[in-house]
Amino acid sequence: MAMMIGSGLSNQTGAAIGSHAFPVLGPVGVVAVRQYVAAIVLLAIGRPRPRTFTWWQWRPVVGLAVVFGTMNLSLYTAIDRIGLGLAVTLEFLGPLCIALAAARRRVDACCALIAAAAVVTLMRPRPSADYLGMGLGLLAAVCWASYILLNRTVGRRVPGAQGSAVAAALSALMFLPVGIAVVVRQPPTVSAVAYAVTAGVLSSAVPYLADLFTLRRVPAQAFGLFMSVNPVLAALVGWVGLGQNLGWAEWTSTGAIVAANALSILTRRG
């Protein structure tokens, strides 16, 4: 539980810090730096030996690399368009679906309906609605669900943090042309790079390792349910750190999604 809470808080704080580099690097540039930092840290910790990997081990590692990069890119672009709290709330639908997919109880069906109603409220038609940003948040949700399943598979098939390290390195290679293009287009400032690097440590390296080892002890469904704390953390960090105030409808919808998950947790036996 301590690792899951720490992972969530680290992730949302890093995202808020990274958003300060958007005016210079843009969301794509910040994500590129995040991937580089994650690769460096995880390679140093995991010390992988990819030559010893079998095809059975390579398949989830490659899938995790693609999902890792796509998830970060879609989330950060969504944060830039619709704010931290709303973007993470939409992204949270990924682990929520994982948690409810295996459910067979009526109470879980009710929780799913509550969460669905909350999402409809968040995405209600209005003149200021940014549907592209919301769509990117939903894409991040799909990626997060895939991340949970693939990370668990990698943790079972590859010893230590080797699989995660190789996945991070592959993802960083995918973003290498992006980083070069960003530097050529507009040389980054020292402060922008510092923000992006900090985001890489707090939002990639720390939660990535924490999630890897947590998913070896905690079932994917329980992990997905416990991640309901992330929308609240994101809303609070966005409010305190970025001055992004949510309206009553957004706060109510976020609270409904968290309450739905809390209800499902509290009514589970064992």
CORKAFEN-V150300 format. One record per backbone hydrogen bond with DSSP energy under -0.5 kcal/mol. NH is the residue of the N-H (numbers start at 1). CO is the residue of the C=O. E is the energy in kcal/mol with one decimal. If there is no record, write none. Layout:
# CORKAFEN-V150300
nh->[NH NH]
co->[CO CO]
e->[E E]
This chain:
# CORKAFEN-V150300
nh->[5 6 7 8 9 10 11 12 13 14 15 16 17 18 19 20 21 22 24 25 26 26 29 30 31 32 33 34 35 36 37 38 39 40 41 42 43 44 45 46 47 52 53 57 58 59 60 61 62 63 64 65 66 67 68 69 70 71 72 73 74 75 76 77 78 79 80 81 82 83 83 87 88 89 90 91 92 93 94 96 97 98 99 100 101 102 103 109 110 111 112 113 114 115 116 117 118 119 120 121 122 123 124 129 131 134 135 136 137 138 139 140 141 142 143 144 145 146 147 148 149 150 151 152 153 154 155 156 157 158 162 165 166 167 168 169 170 171 172 173 174 175 176 176 179 180 181 182 183 184 185 186 193 194 195 196 197 198 199 200 201 202 203 204 205 206 208 209 210 211 212 213 214 215 217 218 223 224 225 226 227 228 229 230 232 233 234 235 236 237 238 239 240 241 242 242 243 244 245 251 252 253 254 255 256 257 258 259 260 261 262 263 264 265 266 267 268]
co->[1 2 3 4 5 6 7 8 9 10 11 12 13 14 15 17 18 19 21 21 21 22 25 26 27 28 29 30 31 32 33 34 35 36 37 38 39 40 41 42 43 49 50 54 54 55 56 57 58 59 60 61 62 63 64 65 66 67 68 69 70 71 72 73 74 75 76 77 78 78 79 83 84 85 86 87 88 90 91 92 93 94 95 96 97 98 100 105 106 107 108 109 110 111 112 113 114 115 116 117 118 119 121 126 129 130 131 132 133 134 135 136 137 138 139 140 141 142 143 144 145 146 147 148 149 150 151 152 153 154 159 161 162 163 164 165 166 167 168 169 170 171 172 173 175 176 177 178 179 180 181 182 189 190 191 192 193 194 195 196 197 198 199 200 200 201 204 205 206 207 208 209 210 211 214 214 219 220 221 222 223 225 226 227 228 229 230 231 232 233 234 235 236 237 237 238 239 238 243 247 248 249 250 251 252 253 254 255 256 257 258 259 260 261 262 263 265]
e->[-2.5 -2.6 -2.4 -2.1 -2.5 -2.4 -2.3 -2.3 -2.2 -2.3 -2.0 -2.0 -2.3 -2.8 -1.6 -1.4 -1.9 -1.2 -0.9 -3.0 -0.8 -1.2 -1.0 -2.2 -2.3 -2.2 -2.2 -2.4 -2.4 -2.1 -2.7 -2.6 -2.3 -2.4 -2.6 -2.7 -2.5 -1.8 -1.8 -3.4 -1.9 -2.0 -1.4 -0.8 -2.4 -2.0 -0.5 -1.1 -2.7 -2.0 -2.4 -1.9 -2.0 -2.4 -2.7 -1.9 -2.2 -2.8 -1.9 -2.3 -2.5 -2.2 -2.5 -2.0 -1.9 -2.7 -2.0 -1.1 -3.3 -0.5 -1.6 -1.8 -2.4 -1.9 -2.2 -2.3 -2.0 -1.4 -1.9 -2.0 -2.3 -1.8 -2.3 -2.2 -1.8 -0.7 -1.0 -1.5 -2.3 -2.1 -2.3 -1.9 -2.3 -2.5 -2.5 -2.5 -2.1 -2.1 -2.3 -2.0 -2.2 -2.2 -1.2 -1.9 -0.9 -2.0 -2.5 -2.2 -1.8 -2.0 -2.1 -2.2 -1.4 -2.0 -2.2 -2.4 -2.2 -2.0 -2.6 -2.2 -1.8 -2.9 -2.8 -1.7 -1.9 -3.0 -2.3 -1.3 -2.1 -2.7 -1.5 -2.3 -2.3 -2.3 -2.4 -2.2 -2.5 -2.2 -2.2 -2.1 -1.8 -1.3 -0.5 -0.9 -2.3 -2.0 -2.3 -2.3 -2.1 -2.4 -2.3 -2.4 -2.0 -2.3 -2.4 -2.2 -2.8 -2.4 -2.2 -2.1 -2.1 -2.7 -2.8 -1.1 -2.1 -2.4 -2.1 -1.9 -2.3 -3.1 -1.9 -2.2 -2.2 -2.7 -1.8 -2.5 -2.5 -2.4 -2.1 -2.4 -1.4 -1.7 -1.4 -2.1 -0.6 -2.5 -3.0 -2.4 -2.5 -2.9 -2.8 -1.9 -3.0 -2.7 -0.7 -1.0 -0.6 -2.6 -1.0 -2.5 -2.6 -2.5 -2.6 -2.6 -2.1 -2.1 -2.2 -2.7 -2.3 -1.6 -2.6 -2.7 -1.8 -2.4 -2.8 -1.5 -1.4]
